[in-house]
């Protein structure tokens, strides 16, 4: 199993950061690591929700939500031949703000090969996302082109 995790402190309430996290359709506005996220059904963001994520230099991937603790965290996964990728996004109150933690885990028979091929870009993209969560949560009109 290969993993990467990053935490970032954000000067915003956990409620604000959580809303930014689950508003997946707008991620492309505040992180250069995502060009589009399309919800594949309507309704609340919940276990069973699916999205199609398009990212630069990576093939489109379908992600399915496997766990949600409303206001705290969600986990989703994407499966391909011989590999399963799991992502977790969480928020926790710290002092006057929030700590957001993002992690990704790659498993499966071909997980090691996939990790070697994508580790650098995956770590860079997750870091972009953490910084984007911070910027968008602290400044609601932030767009990644602003930096």
Secondary structure, 3 states (H helix, E strand, C coil): CEEEEEEEEECCCHHHHHHHHHCHHHHHHHCCCCCEEEECCCCCCCCCCEEEEEECCEEEEEEEEEEEECCCEEEEEEEECCEEEEEEEEEEEECCEEEEEEEEEEECCCHHHHHHHHHHHHHHHHHHHHHHHHHHHHCCCCCHHHC
